[in-house]
Amino acid sequence: MMTIPNILTLSRIALIPLFVVLYYFQPAYTDVPIFTWINFSVTGIYAAISMTDYLDGYLARKLKMTSKLGAFLDPVADKLMVSTALVLLVDYYPSNTHWYIGVCALIIISREILVSALREWMSTIGQRSTINVSFIGKVKTFVQIFAILFLLYQQPFFGLPSFDIGVALLLSATLLTLYSGLIYLKEGIKTFKP
């Protein structure tokens, strides 16, 4: 069912390979990063991917075009976009000086896998609706996106240090990830029979 929201979701997935290719074409950085059109494009593409995340859901509700395909694709696109960006950032920042980025990425990606498995389990027992996205999960996604955008941008943002802001947001997103993951886990455990 190719509705406008589903096309937007698919375009979000289709932009991920372009994002990855451009990411690896960035120039080598020194203590003073060189900002080129490639850096701007990488940040811009991730911003566009992130905006379609909000837009496809909004249009699906507004135009009454919700579908099972959209309900399946939307979280897949979210997880692909966040996981891809986190893996690239871990690859970019040296682990001996920026180990905390790797730890945050590991926690966030592990939680996404756990929640996906939990949703799959809930579907098989017919209780999928009891574990829908919570408000805290939406806040977590919002903070994650901005953390990644600041870490990708790498330049002062209106005089503010992008990297420091990105790290602070990433740490906050990790805490929200742990908290929302525990909420999902608590709901899921209720369905396990002794």
ZIVENMO-V889684 format. One record per helix or strand of 2 or more residues. SS is the DSSP state (H for helix, E for strand). FROM is the first residue (numbers start at 0). LEN is the number of residues. Records with the same first field share a line. If there is no record, write none. Layout:
SS: FROM-LEN ; FROM-LEN
//
This chain:
H: 3-21 ; 36-26 ; 67-25 ; 98-26 ; 127-4 ; 134-19 ; 161-28
//
